[in-house]
Amino acid sequence: MFIKDINELGSQIHCLITGLDMRDVKNNEIYRLDDCNHIFMYRALLKVLSIQNKSIYNYFKCPYCMADINSLDIIIDYEL
Ligand SMILES: [Zn+2]
């Protein structure tokens, strides 16, 4: 799910992919995987998942702990 409030970050304040401090990031850019609770920059997460999964039929896995991702919110971005 998307994190709306930086207080929800808890002790993990840096993106596990980019290393950026997520306290400076605006809404809808921070995403918490419901399955393992790891938190990432949303765009970095989508990029890694697109590289990690050569086939759309593969299961998504958390790039940090490799837990299976059972749900992922997708935002359709018309500006791509
Ligand atoms: Zn994880």
PDB file of the backbone (N, CA, C, O) and the ligand in Angstrom, with CONECT records:
HET     ZN  A 101       1
ATOM      1  N   MET A   1       0.842  -1.193   0.000  1.00  0.00           N
ATOM      2  CA  MET A   1       0.000   0.000   0.000  1.00  0.00           C
ATOM      3  C   MET A   1       0.878   1.243   0.000  1.00  0.00           C
ATOM      4  O   MET A   1       2.029   1.219   0.436  1.00  0.00           O
ATOM      5  N   PHE A   2       0.297   2.333  -0.504  1.00  0.00           N
ATOM      6  CA  PHE A   2       1.042   3.581  -0.496  1.00  0.00           C
ATOM      7  C   PHE A   2       1.046   4.185   0.902  1.00  0.00           C
ATOM      8  O   PHE A   2       0.058   4.108   1.632  1.00  0.00           O
ATOM      9  N   ILE A   3       2.155   4.777   1.253  1.00  0.00           N
ATOM     10  CA  ILE A   3       2.278   5.422   2.553  1.00  0.00           C
ATOM     11  C   ILE A   3       1.976   6.908   2.393  1.00  0.00           C
ATOM     12  O   ILE A   3       2.644   7.620   1.643  1.00  0.00           O
ATOM     13  N   LYS A   4       0.964   7.350   3.110  1.00  0.00           N
ATOM     14  CA  LYS A   4       0.531   8.744   3.001  1.00  0.00           C
ATOM     15  C   LYS A   4       1.207   9.625   4.045  1.00  0.00           C
ATOM     16  O   LYS A   4       1.362  10.831   3.857  1.00  0.00           O
ATOM     17  N   ASP A   5       1.600   9.004   5.137  1.00  0.00           N
ATOM     18  CA  ASP A   5       2.109   9.774   6.269  1.00  0.00           C
ATOM     19  C   ASP A   5       3.516   9.264   6.599  1.00  0.00           C
ATOM     20  O   ASP A   5       3.706   8.073   6.847  1.00  0.00           O
ATOM     21  N   ILE A   6       4.491  10.162   6.599  1.00  0.00           N
ATOM     22  CA  ILE A   6       5.871   9.709   6.824  1.00  0.00           C
ATOM     23  C   ILE A   6       6.056   9.085   8.200  1.00  0.00           C
ATOM     24  O   ILE A   6       7.035   8.376   8.433  1.00  0.00           O
ATOM     25  N   ASN A   7       5.120   9.345   9.117  1.00  0.00           N
ATOM     26  CA  ASN A   7       5.225   8.704  10.431  1.00  0.00           C
ATOM     27  C   ASN A   7       5.052   7.193  10.336  1.00  0.00           C
ATOM     28  O   ASN A   7       5.464   6.451  11.227  1.00  0.00           O
ATOM     29  N   GLU A   8       4.428   6.742   9.228  1.00  0.00           N
ATOM     30  CA  GLU A   8       4.240   5.304   9.035  1.00  0.00           C
ATOM     31  C   GLU A   8       5.533   4.603   8.628  1.00  0.00           C
ATOM     32  O   GLU A   8       5.596   3.374   8.616  1.00  0.00           O
ATOM     33  N   LEU A   9       6.552   5.371   8.298  1.00  0.00           N
ATOM     34  CA  LEU A   9       7.817   4.756   7.888  1.00  0.00           C
ATOM     35  C   LEU A   9       8.438   3.963   9.022  1.00  0.00           C
ATOM     36  O   LEU A   9       9.147   2.985   8.784  1.00  0.00           O
ATOM     37  N   GLY A  10       8.180   4.375  10.247  1.00  0.00           N
ATOM     38  CA  GLY A  10       8.782   3.696  11.382  1.00  0.00           C
ATOM     39  C   GLY A  10      10.287   3.852  11.351  1.00  0.00           C
ATOM     40  O   GLY A  10      10.800   4.947  11.121  1.00  0.00           O
ATOM     41  N   SER A  11      10.994   2.765  11.583  1.00  0.00           N
ATOM     42  CA  SER A  11      12.461   2.853  11.677  1.00  0.00           C
ATOM     43  C   SER A  11      13.130   2.795  10.307  1.00  0.00           C
ATOM     44  O   SER A  11      14.320   3.085  10.180  1.00  0.00           O
ATOM     45  N   GLN A  12      12.359   2.418   9.275  1.00  0.00           N
ATOM     46  CA  GLN A  12      12.978   2.340   7.950  1.00  0.00           C
ATOM     47  C   GLN A  12      12.737   3.628   7.190  1.00  0.00           C
ATOM     48  O   GLN A  12      11.656   3.819   6.633  1.00  0.00           O
ATOM     49  N   ILE A  13      13.724   4.518   7.153  1.00  0.00           N
ATOM     50  CA  ILE A  13      13.536   5.818   6.511  1.00  0.00           C
ATOM     51  C   ILE A  13      14.226   5.905   5.166  1.00  0.00           C
ATOM     52  O   ILE A  13      14.015   6.866   4.426  1.00  0.00           O
ATOM     53  N   HIS A  14      15.051   4.912   4.834  1.00  0.00           N
ATOM     54  CA  HIS A  14      15.741   4.945   3.550  1.00  0.00           C
ATOM     55  C   HIS A  14      15.172   3.877   2.625  1.00  0.00           C
ATOM     56  O   HIS A  14      14.876   2.759   3.047  1.00  0.00           O
ATOM     57  N   CYS A  15      15.025   4.247   1.346  1.00  0.00           N
ATOM     58  CA  CYS A  15      14.575   3.283   0.342  1.00  0.00           C
ATOM     59  C   CYS A  15      15.616   2.175   0.224  1.00  0.00           C
ATOM     60  O   CYS A  15      16.814   2.441   0.134  1.00  0.00           O
ATOM     61  N   LEU A  16      15.144   0.931   0.225  1.00  0.00           N
ATOM     62  CA  LEU A  16      16.066  -0.204   0.188  1.00  0.00           C
ATOM     63  C   LEU A  16      16.662  -0.422  -1.206  1.00  0.00           C
ATOM     64  O   LEU A  16      17.570  -1.237  -1.370  1.00  0.00           O
ATOM     65  N   ILE A  17      16.161   0.296  -2.200  1.00  0.00           N
ATOM     66  CA  ILE A  17      16.737   0.218  -3.546  1.00  0.00           C
ATOM     67  C   ILE A  17      17.646   1.413  -3.801  1.00  0.00           C
ATOM     68  O   ILE A  17      18.806   1.244  -4.176  1.00  0.00           O
ATOM     69  N   THR A  18      17.130   2.603  -3.602  1.00  0.00           N
ATOM     70  CA  THR A  18      17.890   3.801  -3.971  1.00  0.00           C
ATOM     71  C   THR A  18      18.698   4.371  -2.816  1.00  0.00           C
ATOM     72  O   THR A  18      19.640   5.132  -3.040  1.00  0.00           O
ATOM     73  N   GLY A  19      18.352   4.021  -1.598  1.00  0.00           N
ATOM     74  CA  GLY A  19      19.047   4.579  -0.444  1.00  0.00           C
ATOM     75  C   GLY A  19      18.619   5.991  -0.089  1.00  0.00           C
ATOM     76  O   GLY A  19      19.158   6.597   0.837  1.00  0.00           O
ATOM     77  N   LEU A  20      17.638   6.520  -0.835  1.00  0.00           N
ATOM     78  CA  LEU A  20      17.197   7.890  -0.574  1.00  0.00           C
ATOM     79  C   LEU A  20      16.428   7.971   0.743  1.00  0.00           C
ATOM     80  O   LEU A  20      15.747   7.031   1.152  1.00  0.00           O
ATOM     81  N   ASP A  21      16.562   9.116   1.384  1.00  0.00           N
ATOM     82  CA  ASP A  21      15.793   9.396   2.596  1.00  0.00           C
ATOM     83  C   ASP A  21      14.346   9.670   2.189  1.00  0.00           C
ATOM     84  O   ASP A  21      14.069  10.674   1.532  1.00  0.00           O
ATOM     85  N   MET A  22      13.435   8.800   2.569  1.00  0.00           N
ATOM     86  CA  MET A  22      12.051   8.905   2.094  1.00  0.00           C
ATOM     87  C   MET A  22      11.236   9.933   2.854  1.00  0.00           C
ATOM     88  O   MET A  22      10.088  10.200   2.501  1.00  0.00           O
ATOM     89  N   ARG A  23      11.813  10.509   3.889  1.00  0.00           N
ATOM     90  CA  ARG A  23      11.087  11.557   4.600  1.00  0.00           C
ATOM     91  C   ARG A  23      10.942  12.810   3.748  1.00  0.00           C
ATOM     92  O   ARG A  23      10.092  13.661   4.013  1.00  0.00           O
ATOM     93  N   ASP A  24      11.796  12.915   2.703  1.00  0.00           N
ATOM     94  CA  ASP A  24      11.742  14.090   1.829  1.00  0.00           C
ATOM     95  C   ASP A  24      10.849  13.876   0.612  1.00  0.00           C
ATOM     96  O   ASP A  24      10.711  14.765  -0.229  1.00  0.00           O
ATOM     97  N   VAL A  25      10.242  12.692   0.523  1.00  0.00           N
ATOM     98  CA  VAL A  25       9.516  12.317  -0.692  1.00  0.00           C
ATOM     99  C   VAL A  25       8.045  12.675  -0.559  1.00  0.00           C
ATOM    100  O   VAL A  25       7.463  12.583   0.523  1.00  0.00           O
ATOM    101  N   LYS A  26       7.450  13.087  -1.678  1.00  0.00           N
ATOM    102  CA  LYS A  26       6.047  13.492  -1.625  1.00  0.00           C
ATOM    103  C   LYS A  26       5.111  12.274  -1.666  1.00  0.00           C
ATOM    104  O   LYS A  26       5.538  11.140  -1.881  1.00  0.00           O
ATOM    105  N   ASN A  27       3.836  12.552  -1.454  1.00  0.00           N
ATOM    106  CA  ASN A  27       2.815  11.496  -1.408  1.00  0.00           C
ATOM    107  C   ASN A  27       2.798  10.672  -2.682  1.00  0.00           C
ATOM    108  O   ASN A  27       3.190  11.137  -3.752  1.00  0.00           O
ATOM    109  N   ASN A  28       2.336   9.446  -2.543  1.00  0.00           N
ATOM    110  CA  ASN A  28       2.189   8.524  -3.669  1.00  0.00           C
ATOM    111  C   ASN A  28       3.502   8.141  -4.321  1.00  0.00           C
ATOM    112  O   ASN A  28       3.511   7.661  -5.454  1.00  0.00           O
ATOM    113  N   GLU A  29       4.603   8.342  -3.633  1.00  0.00           N
ATOM    114  CA  GLU A  29       5.890   7.918  -4.163  1.00  0.00           C
ATOM    115  C   GLU A  29       6.540   6.861  -3.270  1.00  0.00           C
ATOM    116  O   GLU A  29       7.588   6.311  -3.605  1.00  0.00           O
ATOM    117  N   ILE A  30       5.911   6.589  -2.140  1.00  0.00           N
ATOM    118  CA  ILE A  30       6.463   5.618  -1.200  1.00  0.00           C
ATOM    119  C   ILE A  30       5.507   4.445  -1.092  1.00  0.00           C
ATOM    120  O   ILE A  30       4.302   4.625  -0.914  1.00  0.00           O
ATOM    121  N   TYR A  31       6.051   3.245  -1.201  1.00  0.00           N
ATOM    122  CA  TYR A  31       5.179   2.070  -1.250  1.00  0.00           C
ATOM    123  C   TYR A  31       5.671   1.002  -0.280  1.00  0.00           C
ATOM    124  O   TYR A  31       6.856   0.674  -0.241  1.00  0.00           O
ATOM    125  N   ARG A  32       4.726   0.465   0.509  1.00  0.00           N
ATOM    126  CA  ARG A  32       5.051  -0.601   1.439  1.00  0.00           C
ATOM    127  C   ARG A  32       4.450  -1.908   0.914  1.00  0.00           C
ATOM    128  O   ARG A  32       3.251  -1.991   0.649  1.00  0.00           O
ATOM    129  N   LEU A  33       5.289  -2.908   0.771  1.00  0.00           N
ATOM    130  CA  LEU A  33       4.793  -4.218   0.356  1.00  0.00           C
ATOM    131  C   LEU A  33       4.029  -4.842   1.517  1.00  0.00           C
ATOM    132  O   LEU A  33       4.563  -4.977   2.618  1.00  0.00           O
ATOM    133  N   ASP A  34       2.782  -5.220   1.268  1.00  0.00           N
ATOM    134  CA  ASP A  34       1.942  -5.755   2.342  1.00  0.00           C
ATOM    135  C   ASP A  34       2.454  -7.100   2.855  1.00  0.00           C
ATOM    136  O   ASP A  34       2.214  -7.472   4.004  1.00  0.00           O
ATOM    137  N   ASP A  35       3.163  -7.823   1.986  1.00  0.00           N
ATOM    138  CA  ASP A  35       3.559  -9.183   2.348  1.00  0.00           C
ATOM    139  C   ASP A  35       4.737  -9.237   3.313  1.00  0.00           C
ATOM    140  O   ASP A  35       4.810 -10.136   4.151  1.00  0.00           O
ATOM    141  N   CYS A  36       5.661  -8.281   3.204  1.00  0.00           N
ATOM    142  CA  CYS A  36       6.849  -8.329   4.069  1.00  0.00           C
ATOM    143  C   CYS A  36       7.117  -7.004   4.774  1.00  0.00           C
ATOM    144  O   CYS A  36       8.035  -6.908   5.588  1.00  0.00           O
ATOM    145  N   ASN A  37       6.314  -5.977   4.461  1.00  0.00           N
ATOM    146  CA  ASN A  37       6.411  -4.667   5.109  1.00  0.00           C
ATOM    147  C   ASN A  37       7.672  -3.886   4.758  1.00  0.00           C
ATOM    148  O   ASN A  37       7.974  -2.895   5.422  1.00  0.00           O
ATOM    149  N   HIS A  38       8.420  -4.301   3.730  1.00  0.00           N
ATOM    150  CA  HIS A  38       9.547  -3.492   3.298  1.00  0.00           C
ATOM    151  C   HIS A  38       9.037  -2.304   2.474  1.00  0.00           C
ATOM    152  O   HIS A  38       8.026  -2.397   1.778  1.00  0.00           O
ATOM    153  N   ILE A  39       9.760  -1.192   2.573  1.00  0.00           N
ATOM    154  CA  ILE A  39       9.293   0.076   2.009  1.00  0.00           C
ATOM    155  C   ILE A  39      10.287   0.556   0.946  1.00  0.00           C
ATOM    156  O   ILE A  39      11.503   0.518   1.135  1.00  0.00           O
ATOM    157  N   PHE A  40       9.724   1.004  -0.168  1.00  0.00           N
ATOM    158  CA  PHE A  40      10.554   1.437  -1.293  1.00  0.00           C
ATOM    159  C   PHE A  40       9.988   2.696  -1.924  1.00  0.00           C
ATOM    160  O   PHE A  40       8.822   3.041  -1.732  1.00  0.00           O
ATOM    161  N   MET A  41      10.851   3.383  -2.693  1.00  0.00           N
ATOM    162  CA  MET A  41      10.349   4.369  -3.633  1.00  0.00           C
ATOM    163  C   MET A  41       9.556   3.602  -4.691  1.00  0.00           C
ATOM    164  O   MET A  41      10.035   2.604  -5.230  1.00  0.00           O
ATOM    165  N   TYR A  42       8.334   4.075  -4.986  1.00  0.00           N
ATOM    166  CA  TYR A  42       7.443   3.316  -5.860  1.00  0.00           C
ATOM    167  C   TYR A  42       8.046   3.124  -7.254  1.00  0.00           C
ATOM    168  O   TYR A  42       8.023   2.020  -7.799  1.00  0.00           O
ATOM    169  N   ARG A  43       8.585   4.202  -7.825  1.00  0.00           N
ATOM    170  CA  ARG A  43       9.122   4.093  -9.183  1.00  0.00           C
ATOM    171  C   ARG A  43      10.340   3.173  -9.235  1.00  0.00           C
ATOM    172  O   ARG A  43      10.532   2.447 -10.210  1.00  0.00           O
ATOM    173  N   ALA A  44      11.151   3.204  -8.200  1.00  0.00           N
ATOM    174  CA  ALA A  44      12.315   2.313  -8.145  1.00  0.00           C
ATOM    175  C   ALA A  44      11.858   0.874  -8.034  1.00  0.00           C
ATOM    176  O   ALA A  44      12.435  -0.019  -8.656  1.00  0.00           O
ATOM    177  N   LEU A  45      10.823   0.648  -7.243  1.00  0.00           N
ATOM    178  CA  LEU A  45      10.288  -0.707  -7.078  1.00  0.00           C
ATOM    179  C   LEU A  45       9.758  -1.247  -8.404  1.00  0.00           C
ATOM    180  O   LEU A  45      10.049  -2.386  -8.770  1.00  0.00           O
ATOM    181  N   LEU A  46       8.976  -0.430  -9.129  1.00  0.00           N
ATOM    182  CA  LEU A  46       8.447  -0.886 -10.420  1.00  0.00           C
ATOM    183  C   LEU A  46       9.582  -1.187 -11.393  1.00  0.00           C
ATOM    184  O   LEU A  46       9.520  -2.160 -12.144  1.00  0.00           O
ATOM    185  N   LYS A  47      10.622  -0.349 -11.378  1.00  0.00           N
ATOM    186  CA  LYS A  47      11.745  -0.558 -12.287  1.00  0.00           C
ATOM    187  C   LYS A  47      12.448  -1.882 -11.982  1.00  0.00           C
ATOM    188  O   LYS A  47      12.744  -2.660 -12.889  1.00  0.00           O
ATOM    189  N   VAL A  48      12.706  -2.127 -10.712  1.00  0.00           N
ATOM    190  CA  VAL A  48      13.375  -3.367 -10.326  1.00  0.00           C
ATOM    191  C   VAL A  48      12.511  -4.578 -10.670  1.00  0.00           C
ATOM    192  O   VAL A  48      13.019  -5.583 -11.166  1.00  0.00           O
ATOM    193  N   LEU A  49      11.216  -4.484 -10.409  1.00  0.00           N
ATOM    194  CA  LEU A  49      10.330  -5.616 -10.710  1.00  0.00           C
ATOM    195  C   LEU A  49      10.293  -5.888 -12.202  1.00  0.00           C
ATOM    196  O   LEU A  49      10.208  -7.041 -12.624  1.00  0.00           O
ATOM    197  N   SER A  50      10.356  -4.818 -13.015  1.00  0.00           N
ATOM    198  CA  SER A  50      10.315  -5.011 -14.465  1.00  0.00           C
ATOM    199  C   SER A  50      11.589  -5.680 -14.955  1.00  0.00           C
ATOM    200  O   SER A  50      11.554  -6.414 -15.942  1.00  0.00           O
ATOM    201  N   ILE A  51      12.705  -5.444 -14.293  1.00  0.00           N
ATOM    202  CA  ILE A  51      13.974  -6.085 -14.663  1.00  0.00           C
ATOM    203  C   ILE A  51      14.010  -7.514 -14.129  1.00  0.00           C
ATOM    204  O   ILE A  51      14.456  -8.439 -14.808  1.00  0.00           O
ATOM    205  N   GLN A  52      13.529  -7.669 -12.897  1.00  0.00           N
ATOM    206  CA  GLN A  52      13.602  -8.953 -12.200  1.00  0.00           C
ATOM    207  C   GLN A  52      12.712 -10.005 -12.862  1.00  0.00           C
ATOM    208  O   GLN A  52      13.043 -11.191 -12.866  1.00  0.00           O
ATOM    209  N   ASN A  53      11.596  -9.570 -13.414  1.00  0.00           N
ATOM    210  CA  ASN A  53      10.618 -10.500 -13.961  1.00  0.00           C
ATOM    211  C   ASN A  53      10.663 -10.472 -15.479  1.00  0.00           C
ATOM    212  O   ASN A  53      10.118  -9.563 -16.107  1.00  0.00           O
ATOM    213  N   LYS A  54      11.306 -11.457 -16.062  1.00  0.00           N
ATOM    214  CA  LYS A  54      11.435 -11.500 -17.509  1.00  0.00           C
ATOM    215  C   LYS A  54      10.109 -11.850 -18.165  1.00  0.00           C
ATOM    216  O   LYS A  54       9.876 -11.511 -19.325  1.00  0.00           O
ATOM    217  N   SER A  55       9.247 -12.521 -17.429  1.00  0.00           N
ATOM    218  CA  SER A  55       7.948 -12.911 -17.951  1.00  0.00           C
ATOM    219  C   SER A  55       6.873 -12.365 -17.041  1.00  0.00           C
ATOM    220  O   SER A  55       7.030 -12.364 -15.820  1.00  0.00           O
ATOM    221  N   ILE A  56       5.774 -11.897 -17.628  1.00  0.00           N
ATOM    222  CA  ILE A  56       4.678 -11.392 -16.787  1.00  0.00           C
ATOM    223  C   ILE A  56       4.039 -12.512 -15.997  1.00  0.00           C
ATOM    224  O   ILE A  56       3.266 -12.252 -15.075  1.00  0.00           O
ATOM    225  N   TYR A  57       4.344 -13.758 -16.338  1.00  0.00           N
ATOM    226  CA  TYR A  57       3.747 -14.886 -15.624  1.00  0.00           C
ATOM    227  C   TYR A  57       4.553 -15.266 -14.388  1.00  0.00           C
ATOM    228  O   TYR A  57       4.097 -16.071 -13.577  1.00  0.00           O
ATOM    229  N   ASN A  58       5.734 -14.703 -14.238  1.00  0.00           N
ATOM    230  CA  ASN A  58       6.513 -14.958 -13.030  1.00  0.00           C
ATOM    231  C   ASN A  58       5.852 -14.282 -11.827  1.00  0.00           C
ATOM    232  O   ASN A  58       5.115 -13.307 -11.975  1.00  0.00           O
ATOM    233  N   TYR A  59       6.122 -14.805 -10.662  1.00  0.00           N
ATOM    234  CA  TYR A  59       5.690 -14.137  -9.456  1.00  0.00           C
ATOM    235  C   TYR A  59       6.612 -12.962  -9.154  1.00  0.00           C
ATOM    236  O   TYR A  59       7.828 -13.048  -9.326  1.00  0.00           O
ATOM    237  N   PHE A  60       6.017 -11.869  -8.704  1.00  0.00           N
ATOM    238  CA  PHE A  60       6.825 -10.766  -8.198  1.00  0.00           C
ATOM    239  C   PHE A  60       7.397 -11.150  -6.838  1.00  0.00           C
ATOM    240  O   PHE A  60       6.736 -11.793  -6.024  1.00  0.00           O
ATOM    241  N   LYS A  61       8.638 -10.741  -6.617  1.00  0.00           N
ATOM    242  CA  LYS A  61       9.256 -10.961  -5.320  1.00  0.00           C
ATOM    243  C   LYS A  61       9.824  -9.647  -4.805  1.00  0.00           C
ATOM    244  O   LYS A  61      10.265  -8.799  -5.580  1.00  0.00           O
ATOM    245  N   CYS A  62       9.805  -9.490  -3.477  1.00  0.00           N
ATOM    246  CA  CYS A  62      10.438  -8.325  -2.873  1.00  0.00           C
ATOM    247  C   CYS A  62      11.912  -8.316  -3.248  1.00  0.00           C
ATOM    248  O   CYS A  62      12.597  -9.317  -3.038  1.00  0.00           O
ATOM    249  N   PRO A  63      12.430  -7.199  -3.806  1.00  0.00           N
ATOM    250  CA  PRO A  63      13.832  -7.164  -4.199  1.00  0.00           C
ATOM    251  C   PRO A  63      14.794  -7.203  -3.013  1.00  0.00           C
ATOM    252  O   PRO A  63      15.996  -7.400  -3.194  1.00  0.00           O
ATOM    253  N   TYR A  64      14.279  -7.019  -1.820  1.00  0.00           N
ATOM    254  CA  TYR A  64      15.151  -7.004  -0.649  1.00  0.00           C
ATOM    255  C   TYR A  64      15.199  -8.355   0.049  1.00  0.00           C
ATOM    256  O   TYR A  64      16.282  -8.855   0.355  1.00  0.00           O
ATOM    257  N   CYS A  65      14.021  -8.962   0.307  1.00  0.00           N
ATOM    258  CA  CYS A  65      14.002 -10.200   1.081  1.00  0.00           C
ATOM    259  C   CYS A  65      13.483 -11.392   0.270  1.00  0.00           C
ATOM    260  O   CYS A  65      13.442 -12.518   0.767  1.00  0.00           O
ATOM    261  N   MET A  66      13.082 -11.130  -1.004  1.00  0.00           N
ATOM    262  CA  MET A  66      12.625 -12.179  -1.927  1.00  0.00           C
ATOM    263  C   MET A  66      11.325 -12.846  -1.488  1.00  0.00           C
ATOM    264  O   MET A  66      10.998 -13.932  -1.967  1.00  0.00           O
ATOM    265  N   ALA A  67      10.586 -12.216  -0.591  1.00  0.00           N
ATOM    266  CA  ALA A  67       9.258 -12.734  -0.261  1.00  0.00           C
ATOM    267  C   ALA A  67       8.340 -12.572  -1.470  1.00  0.00           C
ATOM    268  O   ALA A  67       8.464 -11.608  -2.225  1.00  0.00           O
ATOM    269  N   ASP A  68       7.428 -13.511  -1.648  1.00  0.00           N
ATOM    270  CA  ASP A  68       6.465 -13.387  -2.735  1.00  0.00           C
ATOM    271  C   ASP A  68       5.574 -12.169  -2.509  1.00  0.00           C
ATOM    272  O   ASP A  68       5.137 -11.907  -1.388  1.00  0.00           O
ATOM    273  N   ILE A  69       5.312 -11.432  -3.581  1.00  0.00           N
ATOM    274  CA  ILE A  69       4.411 -10.287  -3.516  1.00  0.00           C
ATOM    275  C   ILE A  69       3.070 -10.731  -4.066  1.00  0.00           C
ATOM    276  O   ILE A  69       2.947 -11.065  -5.244  1.00  0.00           O
ATOM    277  N   ASN A  70       2.075 -10.732  -3.209  1.00  0.00           N
ATOM    278  CA  ASN A  70       0.756 -11.203  -3.634  1.00  0.00           C
ATOM    279  C   ASN A  70      -0.137 -10.085  -4.132  1.00  0.00           C
ATOM    280  O   ASN A  70      -1.076 -10.328  -4.890  1.00  0.00           O
ATOM    281  N   SER A  71       0.146  -8.865  -3.712  1.00  0.00           N
ATOM    282  CA  SER A  71      -0.653  -7.749  -4.210  1.00  0.00           C
ATOM    283  C   SER A  71       0.246  -6.543  -4.416  1.00  0.00           C
ATOM    284  O   SER A  71       1.150  -6.264  -3.628  1.00  0.00           O
ATOM    285  N   LEU A  72      -0.039  -5.831  -5.519  1.00  0.00           N
ATOM    286  CA  LEU A  72       0.746  -4.642  -5.839  1.00  0.00           C
ATOM    287  C   LEU A  72      -0.194  -3.657  -6.507  1.00  0.00           C
ATOM    288  O   LEU A  72      -0.851  -3.983  -7.495  1.00  0.00           O
ATOM    289  N   ASP A  73      -0.253  -2.448  -5.960  1.00  0.00           N
ATOM    290  CA  ASP A  73      -1.092  -1.413  -6.571  1.00  0.00           C
ATOM    291  C   ASP A  73      -0.348  -0.816  -7.756  1.00  0.00           C
ATOM    292  O   ASP A  73       0.826  -0.462  -7.648  1.00  0.00           O
ATOM    293  N   ILE A  74      -1.023  -0.710  -8.861  1.00  0.00           N
ATOM    294  CA  ILE A  74      -0.413  -0.134 -10.058  1.00  0.00           C
ATOM    295  C   ILE A  74      -1.097   1.194 -10.363  1.00  0.00           C
ATOM    296  O   ILE A  74      -2.325   1.280 -10.382  1.00  0.00           O
ATOM    297  N   ILE A  75      -0.296   2.220 -10.600  1.00  0.00           N
ATOM    298  CA  ILE A  75      -0.837   3.497 -11.046  1.00  0.00           C
ATOM    299  C   ILE A  75      -0.575   3.580 -12.554  1.00  0.00           C
ATOM    300  O   ILE A  75       0.553   3.404 -13.014  1.00  0.00           O
ATOM    301  N   ILE A  76      -1.635   3.851 -13.306  1.00  0.00           N
ATOM    302  CA  ILE A  76      -1.445   4.051 -14.736  1.00  0.00           C
ATOM    303  C   ILE A  76      -0.944   5.482 -14.946  1.00  0.00           C
ATOM    304  O   ILE A  76      -1.613   6.452 -14.591  1.00  0.00           O
ATOM    305  N   ASP A  77       0.232   5.581 -15.525  1.00  0.00           N
ATOM    306  CA  ASP A  77       0.851   6.888 -15.693  1.00  0.00           C
ATOM    307  C   ASP A  77       0.762   7.279 -17.165  1.00  0.00           C
ATOM    308  O   ASP A  77       1.453   6.711 -18.010  1.00  0.00           O
ATOM    309  N   TYR A  78      -0.082   8.240 -17.458  1.00  0.00           N
ATOM    310  CA  TYR A  78      -0.316   8.617 -18.856  1.00  0.00           C
ATOM    311  C   TYR A  78       0.825   9.444 -19.427  1.00  0.00           C
ATOM    312  O   TYR A  78       0.847   9.723 -20.626  1.00  0.00           O
ATOM    313  N   GLU A  79       1.753   9.830 -18.600  1.00  0.00           N
ATOM    314  CA  GLU A  79       2.846  10.674 -19.082  1.00  0.00           C
ATOM    315  C   GLU A  79       4.063   9.876 -19.479  1.00  0.00           C
ATOM    316  O   GLU A  79       5.105  10.462 -19.772  1.00  0.00           O
ATOM    317  N   LEU A  80       3.969   8.547 -19.498  1.00  0.00           N
ATOM    318  CA  LEU A  80       5.120   7.727 -19.872  1.00  0.00           C
ATOM    319  C   LEU A  80       5.546   7.997 -21.306  1.00  0.00           C
ATOM    320  O   LEU A  80       6.503   7.391 -21.789  1.00  0.00           O
TER     321      LEU A  80
HETATM  322 ZN    ZN A 101      10.748  -7.662   1.686  1.00  0.00          ZN2+
END
